[in-house]
Amino acid sequence: MNPQEQAKTAYKEVGEQAVKPLEDVKEQVEKAYREAEEQTMKPLEDILGQAEKAYTAYKEAEQQVAGAYKENEKRIAQAYKKAELQAKNACDESIKQAVKIRKEAMAQALKVRERAEQQVEEAYAKAQEQAEKACEEATAQALRVREEALAQAWKAREETIEQAWKIYARLIK
């Protein structure tokens, strides 16, 4: 090899060696830049991912809340229907009890009326019997008094006639 070629070769090797560290530095810088960019992008991607997850969770929660409201509305409607049915049943039962009580009261009133009518009939019969008895007693008394009065009148007549005959007999004698 001639010296010129040797110089070229040496220059080439030195240049390559000098270029090689420069390329290595350049690669290291690019790598560091990419890592820094990735680290910067990664938190940004993480934040975007978290934001997407949060938004998705928000939408799911919103749907769950809407579902809960609908379910609550159904439960309230069911509770209202149940309360309405219970109120209807209670009303029907109250009406049924009122009708039963009325029937019982009417039956009791009828019994009281029949008892009262029976008592009135018994009282009327008793009063009629007492009136009949009083009438019979009064009639018997009146007949006795009349008989006694007639007997006294007859006795007084007899006595008067006897006295009159006695007087007449004295006169005629």
Buried (B, 14 or more C-beta within 10 A) or exposed (E): EEEEEEEEEEEEEEEEEEEEEEEEEEEEEEEEEEEEEEEEEEEEEEEEEEEEEEEEEEEEEEEEEEEEEEEEEEEEEEEEEEEEEEEEEEEEEEEEEEEEEEEEEEEEEEEEEEEEEEEEEEEEEEEEEEEEEEEEEEEEEEEEEEEEEEEEEEEEEEEEEEEEEEEEEEEEE
